[in-house]
Amino acid sequence: MVNAVDLSPVRCNCFCPGVIDTPLARGHFAAGEDRGARERELTAPQLVDRLGCPEEVARPACFLASDSAAFITGAAYVIDGGALAWRGVKG
C-alpha cells in the first residue's frame, strides 16, 4: 500500500465518510419495505442523528487541497457523524 511516507512531499490524506445523503444511499433506503427504518438502522451508530450532507465531506476535502493545508499530510479524516467515536447504538 502506498502512503504519505512513499509519496512525500506530495500530500496524502484519507477521507472516511459515514452515511452521506447521496443517490446511492437513497437507493439503498428505497430498496427496503420501510425506508425510514433502513435509514435509522444506518444512522443509529452515529452521535449526530441524521445523514451527512455531501458538502460536509466536500468542504474538508477542498481545504486539504488548498495551499492553507500545505503542511498537512498522512492523516485520516473521519467524517461520520461520530460513529467511530461512539462505536455503539444510541437507545
All heavy atoms as an XYZ file, in Angstrom:
665
protein
N       0.843     -1.168      0.000
C       0.000      0.000      0.000
C       0.897      1.241      0.000
O       1.861      1.338      0.736
C      -0.904     -0.019      1.237
C      -1.740      1.198      1.355
S      -3.033      1.231      2.640
C      -2.387      0.311      3.982
N       0.548      2.193     -0.827
C       1.270      3.457     -0.911
C       0.681      4.408      0.116
O      -0.528      4.477      0.296
C       1.145      4.048     -2.323
C       1.834      5.388     -2.408
C       1.708      3.092     -3.360
N       1.546      5.141      0.809
C       1.064      6.081      1.822
C       1.847      7.386      1.748
O       2.644      7.583      0.846
C       1.152      5.450      3.218
C       2.554      5.041      3.588
O       3.510      5.713      3.221
N       2.695      3.951      4.301
N       1.625      8.252      2.711
C       2.259      9.572      2.720
C       3.779      9.476      2.753
O       4.466     10.296      2.147
C       1.752     10.393      3.899
N       4.318      8.484      3.436
C       5.773      8.324      3.504
C       6.327      8.052      2.107
O       7.341      8.609      1.702
C       6.154      7.189      4.484
C       7.649      6.920      4.451
C       5.698      7.534      5.895
N       5.634      7.219      1.352
C       6.077      6.884     -0.001
C       5.926      8.051     -0.971
O       6.716      8.173     -1.911
C       5.268      5.698     -0.550
C       5.423      4.444      0.294
O       6.547      4.178      0.762
O       4.411      3.748      0.485
N       4.923      8.882     -0.775
C       4.606      9.946     -1.727
C       5.173     11.308     -1.367
O       5.074     12.229     -2.174
C       3.089     10.065     -1.877
C       2.394      8.848     -2.473
C       0.882      9.049     -2.478
C       2.905      8.555     -3.875
N       5.722     11.471     -0.184
C       6.224     12.768      0.252
C       7.166     13.334     -0.800
O       7.974     12.608     -1.350
C       6.936     12.614      1.584
O       7.388     13.863      2.028
N       7.062     14.605     -1.108
C       6.342     15.694     -0.452
C       4.904     15.894     -0.949
O       4.263     16.860     -0.570
C       7.170     16.915     -0.781
C       7.670     16.633     -2.163
C       7.927     15.131     -2.173
N       4.402     15.002     -1.766
C       3.007     15.109     -2.195
C       2.107     14.845     -0.994
O       2.346     13.908     -0.234
C       2.697     14.095     -3.323
C       1.223     14.116     -3.686
C       3.568     14.361     -4.529
N       1.089     15.672     -0.817
C       0.161     15.463      0.295
C      -0.676     14.210      0.062
O      -1.132     13.951     -1.041
C      -0.768     16.659      0.465
C      -0.054     17.829      1.116
C      -0.984     18.989      1.266
N      -0.817     19.843      0.088
C      -1.617     20.829     -0.236
N      -2.665     21.093      0.512
N      -1.392     21.561     -1.284
N      -0.857     13.447      1.096
C      -1.616     12.202      1.010
C      -2.488     12.083      2.253
O      -1.985     11.780      3.323
C      -0.652     11.018      0.908
S      -1.461      9.426      0.814
N      -3.772     12.383      2.085
C      -4.706     12.293      3.192
C      -5.847     11.369      2.799
O      -6.073     11.099      1.630
C      -5.246     13.681      3.552
C      -4.157     14.578      4.084
O      -3.551     14.273      5.103
N      -3.875     15.667      3.401
N      -6.538     10.859      3.771
C      -7.596      9.884      3.551
C      -8.902     10.401      4.147
O      -8.904     10.930      5.257
C      -7.194      8.569      4.228
S      -8.468      7.322      4.246
N      -9.990     10.235      3.403
C     -11.316     10.584      3.895
C     -12.078      9.309      4.194
O     -12.070      8.363      3.410
C     -12.088     11.411      2.863
C     -11.538     12.795      2.725
C     -10.559     13.075      1.805
C     -11.996     13.798      3.544
C     -10.043     14.346      1.692
C     -11.490     15.071      3.443
C     -10.501     15.340      2.514
N     -12.764      9.289      5.317
C     -13.545      8.128      5.749
C     -14.963      8.615      6.049
O     -15.319      8.833      7.205
C     -12.921      7.500      6.993
S     -11.167      7.158      6.835
N     -15.781      8.789      4.999
C     -17.128      9.295      5.243
C     -18.054      8.232      5.800
O     -17.888      7.043      5.548
C     -17.589      9.753      3.861
C     -16.824      8.905      2.917
C     -15.500      8.623      3.587
N     -19.018      8.676      6.557
C     -20.056      7.792      7.075
C     -21.232      7.753      6.116
O     -21.058      7.804      4.903
N     -22.433      7.725      6.652
C     -23.638      7.647      5.837
C     -23.959      9.052      5.319
O     -24.360      9.924      6.090
C     -24.825      7.082      6.633
C     -26.030      6.895      5.725
C     -24.442      5.758      7.274
N     -23.750      9.251      4.029
C     -23.928     10.556      3.402
C     -25.145     10.498      2.488
O     -25.374      9.503      1.798
C     -22.664     10.951      2.595
C     -21.405     10.879      3.470
C     -22.817     12.337      1.974
C     -21.392     11.786      4.676
N     -25.926     11.547      2.481
C     -27.136     11.625      1.667
C     -26.754     11.763      0.200
O     -26.576     12.857     -0.315
C     -28.003     12.800      2.125
C     -29.362     12.825      1.451
O     -29.706     11.857      0.731
O     -30.088     13.809      1.648
N     -26.606     10.636     -0.465
C     -26.243     10.578     -1.877
C     -27.277      9.726     -2.618
O     -28.072      9.021     -1.985
C     -24.860      9.931     -2.051
O     -24.939      8.564     -1.592
C     -23.786     10.689     -1.297
N     -27.261      9.746     -3.937
C     -28.166      8.866     -4.680
C     -27.978      7.391     -4.314
O     -28.957      6.642     -4.246
C     -27.798      9.132     -6.143
C     -27.304     10.543     -6.143
C     -26.546     10.673     -4.836
N     -26.764      6.963     -4.045
C     -26.518      5.571     -3.659
C     -27.205      5.254     -2.333
O     -27.885      4.231     -2.203
C     -25.017      5.300     -3.550
C     -24.615      3.885     -3.175
C     -25.036      2.902     -4.259
C     -23.115      3.813     -2.957
N     -27.082      6.129     -1.342
C     -27.727      5.901     -0.046
C     -29.244      5.931     -0.191
O     -29.943      5.074      0.353
C     -27.269      6.955      0.972
N     -29.757      6.907     -0.957
C     -31.210      6.978     -1.147
C     -31.743      5.731     -1.833
O     -32.827      5.235     -1.495
C     -31.582      8.242     -1.911
C     -31.447      9.505     -1.064
C     -32.066     10.715     -1.741
N     -31.394     11.113     -2.976
C     -30.341     11.923     -3.036
N     -29.847     12.436     -1.929
N     -29.804     12.233     -4.189
N     -30.993      5.179     -2.789
C     -31.396      3.945     -3.449
C     -31.435      2.780     -2.482
O     -32.329      1.933     -2.541
N     -30.464      2.741     -1.573
C     -30.442      1.684     -0.555
C     -31.666      1.785      0.344
O     -32.319      0.781      0.633
C     -29.163      1.782      0.281
C     -29.138      0.852      1.438
N     -28.914     -0.495      1.305
C     -29.341      1.083      2.763
C     -28.980     -1.074      2.504
N     -29.223     -0.129      3.396
N     -32.000      2.985      0.772
C     -33.154      3.171      1.653
C     -34.444      2.791      0.928
O     -35.329      2.158      1.502
C     -33.250      4.611      2.149
C     -32.048      5.064      2.922
C     -31.584      6.359      2.798
C     -31.366      4.200      3.760
C     -30.482      6.786      3.516
C     -30.262      4.620      4.482
C     -29.812      5.920      4.352
N     -34.564      3.180     -0.328
C     -35.791      2.929     -1.097
C     -35.970      1.454     -1.435
O     -37.082      1.018     -1.728
C     -35.777      3.758     -2.375
N     -34.896      0.675     -1.387
C     -34.968     -0.742     -1.763
C     -35.683     -1.597     -0.728
O     -36.080     -2.716     -1.021
C     -33.561     -1.287     -2.007
N     -35.850     -1.083      0.470
C     -36.499     -1.852      1.532
C     -37.972     -1.519      1.660
O     -38.477     -0.586      1.040
N     -38.648     -2.284      2.471
C     -40.072     -2.049      2.690
C     -40.319     -0.766      3.480
O     -41.297     -0.071      3.253
C     -40.686     -3.233      3.441
C     -40.756     -4.492      2.618
C     -41.409     -5.625      3.381
O     -42.180     -5.362      4.321
O     -41.134     -6.778      3.029
N     -39.431     -0.480      4.433
C     -39.608      0.689      5.295
C     -38.375      1.575      5.169
O     -37.351      1.343      5.806
C     -39.802      0.233      6.747
C     -40.111      1.371      7.694
O     -39.895      2.548      7.328
O     -40.556      1.077      8.821
N     -38.488      2.604      4.305
C     -37.350      3.483      4.035
C     -36.797      4.088      5.319
O     -35.608      4.132      5.551
C     -37.770      4.600      3.075
C     -36.614      5.524      2.703
C     -37.118      6.811      2.075
N     -36.141      7.613      1.399
C     -35.099      8.220      1.935
N     -34.834      8.052      3.202
N     -34.281      8.967      1.239
N     -37.700      4.586      6.175
C     -37.284      5.218      7.425
C     -36.531      4.274      8.334
O     -35.544      4.662      8.961
N     -36.972      3.025      8.407
C     -36.293      2.039      9.256
C     -34.895      1.753      8.742
O     -33.951      1.623      9.528
C     -37.108      0.755      9.327
N     -34.732      1.671      7.435
C     -33.395      1.423      6.865
C     -32.458      2.597      7.142
O     -31.293      2.410      7.462
C     -33.505      1.144      5.374
C     -34.132     -0.202      5.071
C     -34.338     -0.417      3.588
N     -33.118     -0.662      2.857
C     -32.678     -1.867      2.498
N     -33.367     -2.940      2.825
N     -31.568     -1.993      1.812
N     -32.982      3.808      7.038
C     -32.170      4.988      7.324
C     -31.788      5.021      8.801
O     -30.631      5.270      9.148
C     -32.915      6.258      6.933
C     -32.097      7.514      7.125
C     -32.800      8.756      6.615
O     -33.590      8.667      5.668
O     -32.539      9.833      7.186
N     -32.751      4.767      9.683
C     -32.465      4.771     11.130
C     -31.430      3.698     11.487
O     -30.578      3.915     12.348
C     -33.752      4.558     11.922
C     -34.643      5.786     11.973
C     -35.816      5.623     12.922
N     -36.680      4.501     12.606
C     -37.665      4.507     11.717
N     -37.914      5.606     11.022
N     -38.408      3.437     11.518
N     -31.498      2.558     10.830
C     -30.540      1.484     11.097
C     -29.109      1.923     10.801
O     -28.181      1.602     11.549
C     -30.895      0.270     10.243
C     -29.983     -0.922     10.435
C     -30.354     -2.093      9.555
O     -31.442     -2.107      8.963
O     -29.514     -3.007      9.446
N     -28.931      2.679      9.724
C     -27.580      3.127      9.375
C     -27.123      4.341     10.175
O     -25.924      4.523     10.390
C     -27.494      3.429      7.877
C     -27.533      2.207      6.974
C     -27.429      2.620      5.509
C     -26.412      1.235      7.310
N     -28.045      5.178     10.612
C     -27.639      6.362     11.371
C     -27.624      6.115     12.881
O     -27.064      6.917     13.624
C     -28.550      7.567     11.049
O     -29.906      7.229     11.322
C     -28.402      8.001      9.598
N     -28.185      5.016     13.356
C     -28.230      4.725     14.795
C     -26.849      4.699     15.447
O     -26.711      5.169     16.576
C     -28.959      3.408     15.055
N     -25.809      4.193     14.788
C     -24.497      4.174     15.444
C     -23.791      5.541     15.500
O     -22.679      5.639     15.988
C     -23.678      3.201     14.595
C     -24.649      2.458     13.764
C     -25.815      3.374     13.585
N     -24.399      6.575     14.978
C     -23.783      7.901     14.951
C     -24.210      8.732     16.148
O     -25.301      8.572     16.670
C     -24.212      8.645     13.675
C     -23.845      7.953     12.414
C     -24.407      8.643     11.186
O     -24.103      8.216     10.116
N     -25.220      9.673     11.311
N     -23.364      9.660     16.545
C     -23.724     10.631     17.575
C     -24.609     11.728     16.999
O     -25.477     12.248     17.683
C     -22.465     11.247     18.185
C     -21.599     10.286     18.991
C     -20.297     10.959     19.400
C     -22.338      9.778     20.204
N     -24.392     12.089     15.741
C     -25.209     13.077     15.052
C     -26.355     12.310     14.398
O     -26.127     11.470     13.536
C     -24.392     13.851     14.002
C     -25.266     14.850     13.277
C     -23.205     14.552     14.656
N     -27.564     12.612     14.807
C     -28.732     11.811     14.439
C     -29.332     12.231     13.095
O     -30.482     12.677     13.029
C     -29.783     11.911     15.554
C     -30.871     10.868     15.405
O     -30.631      9.829     14.773
O     -31.980     11.121     15.911
N     -28.548     12.100     12.026
C     -29.044     12.417     10.685
C     -28.022     11.933      9.657
O     -26.908     11.543     10.005
C     -29.263     13.914     10.516
C     -27.970     14.728     10.650
C     -28.209     16.189     10.336
N     -27.036     17.007     10.570
C     -25.978     17.087      9.762
N     -25.921     16.386      8.644
N     -24.969     17.888     10.055
N     -28.428     11.958      8.403
C     -27.493     11.673      7.327
C     -26.531     12.845      7.177
O     -26.893     13.990      7.435
C     -28.239     11.504      5.999
C     -29.214     10.351      5.882
C     -29.991     10.451      4.577
C     -28.476      9.034      5.945
N     -25.329     12.563      6.744
C     -24.403     13.633      6.429
C     -24.742     14.242      5.081
O     -25.373     13.608      4.233
N     -24.343     15.473      4.862
C     -24.547     16.158      3.582
C     -23.268     16.048      2.759
O     -22.164     16.103      3.321
C     -24.851     17.638      3.806
S     -26.339     17.923      4.754
N     -23.383     15.922      1.439
C     -22.182     15.868      0.606
C     -21.230     17.044      0.859
O     -20.011     16.877      0.849
C     -22.731     15.894     -0.822
C     -24.088     15.271     -0.703
C     -24.606     15.750      0.645
N     -21.809     18.217      1.129
C     -20.973     19.396      1.378
C     -20.108     19.226      2.624
O     -19.046     19.829      2.736
C     -21.853     20.645      1.532
C     -22.629     21.016      0.288
C     -23.917     20.205      0.101
O     -24.310     19.442      1.008
O     -24.534     20.342     -0.965
N     -20.577     18.423      3.580
C     -19.821     18.219      4.817
C     -18.593     17.350      4.590
O     -17.687     17.325      5.423
C     -20.731     17.612      5.887
C     -21.793     18.602      6.335
C     -22.821     18.008      7.258
O     -23.404     16.943      6.923
O     -23.064     18.611      8.321
N     -18.536     16.667      3.485
C     -17.329     15.938      3.083
C     -16.510     16.807      2.126
O     -15.286     16.843      2.188
C     -17.684     14.585      2.428
C     -16.428     13.866      1.959
C     -18.461     13.712      3.396
N     -17.195     17.537      1.260
C     -16.511     18.348      0.255
C     -15.709     19.496      0.860
O     -14.595     19.788      0.396
C     -17.530     18.901     -0.747
N     -16.254     20.143      1.884
C     -15.546     21.301      2.460
C     -14.170     20.925      3.024
O     -13.180     21.608      2.729
C     -16.410     21.982      3.519
C     -17.542     22.786      2.930
C     -18.316     23.543      4.013
N     -19.581     24.012      3.493
C     -20.764     23.559      3.888
N     -20.856     22.668      4.852
N     -21.862     24.030      3.348
N     -14.072     19.876      3.850
C     -12.733     19.493      4.314
C     -11.824     19.059      3.167
O     -10.622     19.322      3.189
C     -12.994     18.334      5.284
C     -14.423     18.442      5.670
C     -15.118     19.104      4.534
N     -12.394     18.400      2.159
C     -11.576     17.981      1.014
C     -11.009     19.198      0.292
O      -9.824     19.219     -0.068
C     -12.402     17.124      0.053
N     -11.831     20.211      0.095
C     -11.362     21.438     -0.564
C     -10.297     22.139      0.270
O      -9.303     22.638     -0.272
C     -12.529     22.372     -0.843
S     -13.622     21.765     -2.139
N     -10.508     22.189      1.578
C      -9.499     22.799      2.452
C      -8.169     22.066      2.328
O      -7.117     22.675      2.152
C      -9.957     22.797      3.913
C      -8.839     23.100      4.871
C      -8.314     24.377      4.965
C      -8.283     22.092      5.649
C      -7.255     24.655      5.831
C      -7.236     22.364      6.514
C      -6.714     23.644      6.602
N      -8.207     20.732      2.395
C      -6.960     19.971      2.340
C      -6.284     20.052      0.976
O      -5.064     19.870      0.874
C      -7.205     18.516      2.733
C      -7.493     18.340      4.219
C      -7.994     16.934      4.498
C      -6.259     18.640      5.050
N      -7.040     20.348     -0.062
C      -6.453     20.521     -1.391
C      -5.884     21.930     -1.575
O      -5.144     22.178     -2.515
C      -7.505     20.245     -2.460
N      -6.199     22.829     -0.657
C      -5.758     24.220     -0.782
C      -4.359     24.425     -0.213
O      -3.837     23.595      0.533
C      -6.741     25.146     -0.061
O      -6.556     25.074      1.349
N      -3.782     25.567     -0.543
C      -2.467     25.926     -0.001
C      -2.506     26.140      1.504
O      -1.477     26.056      2.172
C      -1.932     27.188     -0.691
C      -1.523     26.922     -2.136
O      -1.269     25.743     -2.478
O      -1.478     27.892     -2.915
N      -3.687     26.412      2.063
C      -3.808     26.592      3.510
C      -3.468     25.322      4.275
O      -3.164     25.367      5.460
C      -5.225     27.023      3.875
O      -5.514     28.286      3.327
N      -3.525     24.178      3.602
C      -3.247     22.887      4.246
C      -1.933     22.278      3.747
O      -1.740     21.064      3.818
C      -4.398     21.925      3.978
N      -1.045     23.114      3.274
C       0.193     22.624      2.660
C       1.067     21.795      3.600
O       1.886     20.992      3.135
C       1.001     23.804      2.118
N       0.913     21.935      4.904
C       1.758     21.212      5.854
C       1.045     19.995      6.448
O       1.543     19.345      7.353
C       2.210     22.166      6.968
C       3.467     21.738      7.664
C       4.667     21.604      6.988
C       3.460     21.463      9.020
C       5.830     21.210      7.636
C       4.611     21.066      9.690
C       5.801     20.937      8.993
N      -0.135     19.668      5.925
C      -0.910     18.532      6.430
C      -0.762     17.365      5.463
O      -1.064     17.486      4.279
C      -2.404     18.899      6.567
C      -2.574     20.069      7.533
C      -3.214     17.698      7.020
C      -3.994     20.610      7.595
N      -0.301     16.234      5.965
C      -0.209     15.027      5.148
C      -0.219     13.799      6.048
O       0.092     13.886      7.239
C       1.041     15.028      4.238
O       0.928     13.962      3.295
C       2.319     14.897      5.038
N      -0.617     12.691      5.486
C      -0.592     11.437      6.231
C      -1.684     11.304      7.274
O      -1.554     10.550      8.242
N      -2.814     12.000      7.086
C      -3.878     11.980      8.090
C      -5.137     11.352      7.515
O      -5.397     11.427      6.324
C      -4.170     13.398      8.557
N      -5.907     10.747      8.391
C      -7.220     10.208      8.015
C      -8.284     11.097      8.638
O      -8.232     11.397      9.832
C      -7.373      8.783      8.513
N      -9.235     11.520      7.832
C     -10.306     12.395      8.282
C     -11.608     11.613      8.300
O     -12.158     11.275      7.258
C     -10.402     13.635      7.390
C      -9.186     14.494      7.571
C      -8.024     14.248      6.845
C      -9.165     15.494      8.529
C      -6.878     15.004      7.056
C      -8.031     16.249      8.743
C      -6.888     15.992      8.004
O      -5.763     16.730      8.230
N     -12.068     11.319      9.482
C     -13.293     10.561      9.667
C     -14.448     11.555      9.723
O     -14.517     12.396     10.621
C     -13.232      9.704     10.950
C     -14.508      8.909     11.117
C     -12.023      8.781     10.899
N     -15.335     11.471      8.755
C     -16.468     12.386      8.647
C     -17.716     11.511      8.698
O     -18.344     11.216      7.689
C     -16.383     13.200      7.339
C     -15.020     13.892      7.235
C     -17.513     14.228      7.275
C     -14.731     14.503      5.898
N     -18.039     11.045      9.901
C     -19.064     10.003     10.042
C     -20.104     10.292     11.114
O     -20.740      9.381     11.626
C     -18.399      8.663     10.318
C     -17.750      8.586     11.687
O     -17.686      9.603     12.397
O     -17.308      7.487     12.063
N     -20.272     11.550     11.476
C     -21.285     11.888     12.474
C     -21.007     11.312     13.849
O     -21.897     11.174     14.668
N     -19.765     10.952     14.104
C     -19.392     10.433     15.410
C     -19.532      8.923     15.565
O     -19.401      8.405     16.670
N     -19.779      8.197     14.477
C     -19.964      6.745     14.574
C     -18.709      6.054     15.101
O     -18.793      5.182     15.968
C     -20.360      6.150     13.223
N     -17.544      6.430     14.599
C     -16.314      5.794     15.064
C     -16.039      6.140     16.526
O     -15.641      5.280     17.315
C     -15.126      6.201     14.194
C     -13.794      5.562     14.563
C     -13.851      4.045     14.407
C     -12.681      6.129     13.686
N     -16.297      7.381     16.912
C     -16.073      7.791     18.299
C     -17.032      7.086     19.244
O     -16.661      6.692     20.351
C     -16.246      9.316     18.430
N     -18.253      6.890     18.814
C     -19.292      6.298     19.655
C     -19.155      4.805     19.714
O     -19.197      4.194     20.763
C     -20.657      6.714     19.105
C     -21.813      6.063     19.801
C     -22.713      5.218     19.225
C     -22.223      6.196     21.153
N     -23.654      4.831     20.137
C     -23.361      5.420     21.347
C     -21.723      6.904     22.236
C     -24.029      5.322     22.564
C     -22.372      6.809     23.455
C     -23.513      6.033     23.601
N     -19.065      4.157     18.558
C     -18.958      2.696     18.444
C     -20.050      1.974     19.225
O     -19.822      1.018     19.918
C     -17.595      2.211     18.875
C     -16.509      2.747     18.008
C     -15.218      2.093     18.309
N     -14.548      1.891     17.034
C     -13.543      1.093     16.857
N     -13.085      0.394     17.848
N     -12.999      0.977     15.685
N     -21.249      2.471     19.103
C     -22.372      1.854     19.794
C     -23.667      2.179     19.080
O     -23.651      2.657     17.960
N     -24.743      1.958     19.716
C     -26.038      2.304     19.184
C     -26.792      3.066     20.263
O     -26.902      2.608     21.390
C     -26.840      1.039     18.771
C     -28.223      1.421     18.290
C     -26.092      0.268     17.698
N     -27.250      4.245     19.893
C     -27.997      5.060     20.847
C     -29.356      4.421     21.078
O     -29.968      3.872     20.182
C     -28.182      6.475     20.306
C     -26.871      7.228     20.157
C     -27.098      8.622     19.699
C     -27.940      8.652     18.510
N     -27.791      9.470     17.423
N     -29.846      4.503     22.300
C     -31.146      3.913     22.624
C     -32.291      4.800     22.343
O     -32.302      5.827     21.857
